[in-house]
Amino acid sequence: MTALTSSSRRPLLRLLPLLLLLPLLVGCHKASQQEEEETPAPRIVSLVPSVTNQIYDLACDSLLVGCTSYCTKAIADSVPIVGSAIQTNLELLIAQRPTLVFASDFTAPQTISALENAGIEVVQFTNPASYDAIQAQYRQIATLVGASDRAEAQLAEINQRVDWLKELNAARPWHPRAFMQIAFDPLFGASTSTYMNDLITFSGCTNIVTMAGNGQLSLEYVVEQDPEVLFLITNHGSESGSEESWHKLRSVTAVQQSAYCPLPGEIVSQPTPQHFVETLQLMTDYLSE
C-alpha cells in the first residue's frame, strides 16, 4: 500500500472538522423534520363570518372550534358560538382552547389584547376594498390553515370564470349607469373603495357613486345621478330597501323601467372569491335578459 505523503494528508486534515460535524448535522435535520411532523393543527375560532365561509371553501372546517352567530355553516355543524360579529364572549371563547383567532375590524381592541395576553395568536382582517384584496385575503387564510395549493387551484378556476364574465359583459351593447344599494334607511351605496365597485364595473356598468368612503348618500344624490339599474342587496328578509321603497322616486330611470336586480345579502355582503363570482354571475344574468 502506498504511504500518504504530508502534502496528500493536508486536504484530509482540512475536511476532518466537517466529517466530525456530519453526524450532528444529520441529527439536527432529523429532529427538525420530526418537530414539523409533530406540529399540531391549529384550533381556530373565527369571529368573521366571511372568513368562516372561506375556511369551509378550503375544506378545513375541521379546524374550527368556535364561530359567531352569523356563521350558518359552522352552526349547522354544531361549532360552538362564542359571540356575534361585534360582541364576543371572551370567557367562552378562551374555553374552546384556540391557538388561532380570526378577528375583524368590529372586534373590540380589548378583546384582541386579552387574547394576545393569554398567548393566543390573533389575525385581524379588514373588509377587502377590491376583488384583488379578496384573493389576497383568501391566500392568507389558506397559508394559515395549510391549504395554499388547494387555494391556488380554486382561484385559477374562479378567475377563469370571472374573466369570461367580464368579457361577456364588455361585449354587451348596454352599459347602464348603476347603483348598488347596501341599505335604504339610512341610504348606503357601494362606493369606489369597496369590492362591490368591482362587481359593478366587471358587470359592464358604470357606478354612479364616484367617491370613496362608507357610501352614505342622500336620495337627492341618487335622483340627480339617475341610475338605469338598481342592484338591491336584500338582508335576511328585511323590507327596507325593497322595490317598494323606490316607487316614489318616479323620475329615476331605473324606477320607471322597473330595472331592479335583487341580490342576496348572505352572498354579496360576505366577500369570498366564490361569493364574488356567484354575485357577478347573478348580475350578468340579469343584464343579459
C-alpha positions as CSV (number, residue, x, y, z in Angstrom):
1,M,0.0,0.0,0.0
2,T,1.3,3.4,-0.9
3,A,2.1,5.6,2.1
4,L,0.3,9.0,2.2
5,T,2.7,11.9,1.9
6,S,2.5,15.0,4.1
7,S,1.1,17.0,1.1
8,S,-1.7,14.5,0.4
9,R,-2.7,14.4,4.1
10,R,-3.3,18.1,4.3
11,P,-6.7,18.1,2.4
12,L,-8.0,15.3,4.6
13,L,-7.0,17.2,7.7
14,R,-8.9,20.2,6.5
15,L,-12.0,18.0,6.0
16,L,-11.8,16.4,9.4
17,P,-13.8,19.1,11.3
18,L,-16.6,18.7,8.7
19,L,-16.6,14.9,8.9
20,L,-16.8,15.2,12.7
21,L,-19.8,17.6,12.4
22,L,-21.7,15.4,9.8
23,P,-23.5,13.1,12.3
24,L,-24.6,16.2,14.3
25,L,-26.0,18.0,11.2
26,V,-27.9,14.9,10.2
27,G,-29.3,14.5,13.7
28,C,-30.4,18.2,13.7
29,H,-32.2,17.7,10.3
30,K,-34.0,14.6,11.6
31,A,-35.0,16.4,14.8
32,S,-36.3,19.4,12.8
33,Q,-38.2,17.1,10.5
34,Q,-39.7,15.2,13.4
35,E,-40.7,18.6,15.0
36,E,-42.5,19.6,11.8
37,E,-44.4,16.4,11.6
38,E,-45.5,16.6,15.2
39,T,-46.7,20.3,15.0
40,P,-50.4,20.1,15.9
41,A,-53.1,21.5,13.7
42,P,-54.4,24.9,14.7
43,R,-57.6,25.2,16.8
44,I,-59.4,28.1,15.2
45,V,-62.1,30.5,16.4
46,S,-63.4,32.7,13.6
47,L,-65.1,35.9,14.5
48,V,-65.6,36.9,10.9
49,P,-68.5,35.1,9.0
50,S,-66.8,35.6,5.6
51,V,-63.6,34.1,6.9
52,T,-65.6,31.1,8.3
53,N,-67.0,30.6,4.8
54,Q,-63.6,30.6,3.3
55,I,-62.4,28.0,5.8
56,Y,-65.2,25.8,4.6
57,D,-64.3,26.5,0.9
58,L,-60.8,25.4,1.7
59,A,-62.2,22.1,3.2
60,C,-60.5,23.0,6.6
61,D,-63.7,23.3,8.7
62,S,-62.5,20.5,11.0
63,L,-60.1,23.1,12.5
64,L,-63.0,25.3,13.7
65,V,-63.6,25.3,17.5
66,G,-65.7,28.5,17.7
67,C,-67.7,30.9,15.5
68,T,-70.2,33.7,15.5
69,S,-74.0,33.6,15.5
70,Y,-73.8,34.6,11.8
71,C,-71.6,31.6,10.7
72,T,-74.5,29.5,9.4
73,K,-72.5,26.6,8.1
74,A,-70.5,26.2,11.3
75,I,-73.6,26.5,13.4
76,A,-75.2,23.7,11.4
77,D,-72.1,21.6,12.2
78,S,-72.5,22.3,15.9
79,V,-69.4,24.5,16.2
80,P,-69.8,26.5,19.5
81,I,-71.0,30.1,19.1
82,V,-68.7,32.4,21.1
83,G,-70.5,35.7,20.2
84,S,-71.8,37.8,17.3
85,A,-69.7,39.6,14.7
86,I,-69.4,42.5,17.0
87,Q,-69.6,41.3,20.6
88,T,-67.5,38.4,21.9
89,N,-68.0,36.2,25.0
90,L,-64.3,36.2,25.9
91,E,-64.6,33.5,28.7
92,L,-66.5,31.2,26.3
93,L,-64.0,31.8,23.5
94,I,-61.0,31.0,25.7
95,A,-62.7,27.9,27.0
96,Q,-62.5,26.4,23.5
97,R,-58.7,26.4,23.8
98,P,-58.0,28.1,20.5
99,T,-54.5,28.5,19.2
100,L,-55.6,31.0,16.5
101,V,-58.4,33.5,16.4
102,F,-59.5,35.4,13.2
103,A,-60.8,38.8,14.1
104,S,-62.3,41.7,12.2
105,D,-62.5,45.5,12.3
106,F,-65.5,45.1,14.5
107,T,-63.7,43.0,17.1
108,A,-63.1,45.2,20.2
109,P,-59.5,46.1,20.8
110,Q,-59.7,45.0,24.4
111,T,-60.8,41.6,23.2
112,I,-57.8,41.3,21.0
113,S,-55.5,42.4,23.8
114,A,-56.9,39.9,26.2
115,L,-56.5,37.1,23.7
116,E,-52.9,38.0,22.9
117,N,-52.1,38.3,26.7
118,A,-53.5,34.8,27.0
119,G,-50.9,33.6,24.5
120,I,-53.4,33.2,21.6
121,E,-52.4,34.3,18.1
122,V,-54.8,36.8,16.6
123,V,-55.0,37.7,12.9
124,Q,-57.3,40.7,12.2
125,F,-58.9,41.1,8.8
126,T,-60.2,44.3,7.2
127,N,-63.1,44.5,4.8
128,P,-61.5,44.0,1.3
129,A,-61.6,47.0,-0.9
130,S,-61.3,45.1,-4.2
131,Y,-61.5,41.7,-5.8
132,D,-57.7,41.6,-5.7
133,A,-57.9,42.2,-2.0
134,I,-60.4,39.3,-1.6
135,Q,-58.0,37.0,-3.4
136,A,-55.1,38.2,-1.2
137,Q,-57.1,37.5,1.9
138,Y,-58.0,34.0,0.7
139,R,-54.4,33.2,0.1
140,Q,-53.5,34.5,3.6
141,I,-56.2,32.3,5.2
142,A,-55.0,29.3,3.1
143,T,-51.4,29.8,4.3
144,L,-52.5,29.8,7.9
145,V,-54.6,26.6,7.6
146,G,-52.1,24.8,5.4
147,A,-54.1,24.8,2.2
148,S,-52.2,27.0,-0.2
149,D,-52.1,24.5,-3.0
150,R,-55.8,24.0,-2.8
151,A,-56.5,27.7,-2.8
152,E,-54.4,28.4,-5.9
153,A,-56.2,25.6,-7.8
154,Q,-59.6,27.1,-6.7
155,L,-58.6,30.7,-7.6
156,A,-57.3,29.6,-11.0
157,E,-60.8,28.2,-11.8
158,I,-62.7,31.1,-10.3
159,N,-60.6,33.7,-12.1
160,Q,-61.1,31.9,-15.4
161,R,-64.9,32.3,-14.8
162,V,-64.6,35.9,-13.7
163,D,-62.6,36.8,-16.8
164,W,-65.2,35.1,-19.0
165,L,-68.0,37.0,-17.4
166,K,-66.1,40.3,-17.8
167,E,-65.5,39.6,-21.5
168,L,-69.2,38.7,-21.9
169,N,-70.3,42.0,-20.2
170,A,-67.8,44.1,-22.1
171,A,-69.2,42.8,-25.4
172,R,-72.8,43.6,-24.4
173,P,-74.0,46.8,-26.1
174,W,-75.8,48.1,-23.0
175,H,-73.6,49.6,-20.3
176,P,-76.0,51.3,-17.9
177,R,-75.5,53.6,-15.0
178,A,-76.0,51.6,-11.9
179,F,-76.4,52.0,-8.2
180,M,-75.8,49.1,-5.7
181,Q,-77.8,49.7,-2.6
182,I,-76.4,48.3,0.6
183,A,-79.1,49.8,2.9
184,F,-82.0,52.1,2.3
185,D,-82.7,53.9,5.6
186,P,-80.2,55.5,6.0
187,L,-79.1,55.1,2.4
188,F,-75.8,53.4,1.8
189,G,-74.4,52.5,-1.6
190,A,-71.3,50.8,-3.0
191,S,-68.5,53.4,-3.1
192,T,-65.3,53.2,-5.1
193,S,-63.4,52.0,-2.1
194,T,-65.2,48.6,-1.8
195,Y,-65.1,45.3,-3.7
196,M,-68.7,46.0,-4.7
197,N,-67.4,48.7,-7.1
198,D,-65.5,45.9,-8.9
199,L,-68.8,43.9,-9.1
200,I,-70.4,46.9,-10.8
201,T,-67.6,47.6,-13.3
202,F,-67.0,43.9,-14.0
203,S,-70.7,43.6,-14.9
204,G,-70.2,46.3,-17.6
205,C,-72.0,49.0,-15.7
206,T,-70.9,52.5,-14.5
207,N,-71.1,53.1,-10.8
208,I,-73.0,56.4,-10.1
209,V,-71.1,56.6,-6.8
210,T,-67.8,58.2,-7.8
211,M,-66.4,58.9,-4.3
212,A,-64.6,56.7,-1.8
213,G,-65.7,56.3,1.8
214,N,-68.5,54.5,3.6
215,G,-71.0,55.1,0.9
216,Q,-73.7,57.0,2.9
217,L,-75.7,59.1,0.4
218,S,-78.8,61.2,0.1
219,L,-81.8,60.2,-2.1
220,E,-81.3,63.5,-3.9
221,Y,-77.8,62.4,-5.0
222,V,-79.2,59.2,-6.5
223,V,-82.0,61.0,-8.2
224,E,-79.5,63.5,-9.7
225,Q,-77.2,60.7,-11.0
226,D,-80.3,58.9,-12.4
227,P,-79.2,55.2,-12.4
228,E,-80.6,53.0,-15.1
229,V,-80.3,49.8,-12.9
230,L,-80.7,49.3,-9.2
231,F,-78.9,46.4,-7.6
232,L,-80.7,45.9,-4.3
233,I,-78.9,43.9,-1.6
234,T,-81.6,42.1,0.4
235,N,-80.8,41.4,4.1
236,H,-82.4,38.4,5.5
237,G,-86.0,39.3,4.5
238,S,-85.8,42.9,5.5
239,E,-88.4,45.1,3.7
240,S,-86.1,48.2,3.9
241,G,-84.6,48.8,0.5
242,S,-87.0,46.6,-1.4
243,E,-88.5,47.7,-4.7
244,E,-91.5,49.3,-3.0
245,S,-89.1,51.7,-1.2
246,W,-88.1,53.2,-4.5
247,H,-91.5,53.5,-6.1
248,K,-92.0,57.2,-5.0
249,L,-88.9,58.2,-7.0
250,R,-90.6,58.2,-10.4
251,S,-88.1,60.5,-12.0
252,V,-85.3,57.8,-11.8
253,T,-84.9,55.9,-15.0
254,A,-84.4,52.5,-13.2
255,V,-87.7,53.1,-11.3
256,Q,-89.6,54.0,-14.5
257,Q,-88.4,50.8,-16.2
258,S,-88.6,48.6,-13.1
259,A,-85.0,47.8,-13.5
260,Y,-84.4,46.2,-10.1
261,C,-82.0,43.4,-9.6
262,P,-82.2,41.8,-6.1
263,L,-79.0,40.3,-4.7
264,P,-78.9,38.0,-1.6
265,G,-77.1,39.8,1.2
266,E,-75.7,36.5,2.6
267,I,-73.7,36.2,-0.5
268,V,-72.9,39.7,-1.6
269,S,-72.1,41.0,1.9
270,Q,-69.7,38.2,2.8
271,P,-66.7,38.7,0.5
272,T,-65.1,35.5,-0.6
273,P,-63.8,34.5,-4.1
274,Q,-66.7,32.1,-4.5
275,H,-69.3,34.6,-3.4
276,F,-67.8,37.3,-5.7
277,V,-68.1,35.1,-8.8
278,E,-71.6,33.9,-7.8
279,T,-72.8,37.5,-7.4
280,L,-71.2,38.6,-10.7
281,Q,-73.0,35.7,-12.4
282,L,-76.3,36.9,-11.0
283,M,-75.7,40.4,-12.2
284,T,-74.6,39.2,-15.6
285,D,-77.7,37.0,-16.0
286,Y,-80.0,40.0,-15.1
287,L,-78.2,42.4,-17.5
288,S,-78.3,39.8,-20.3
289,E,-82.1,39.3,-20.2
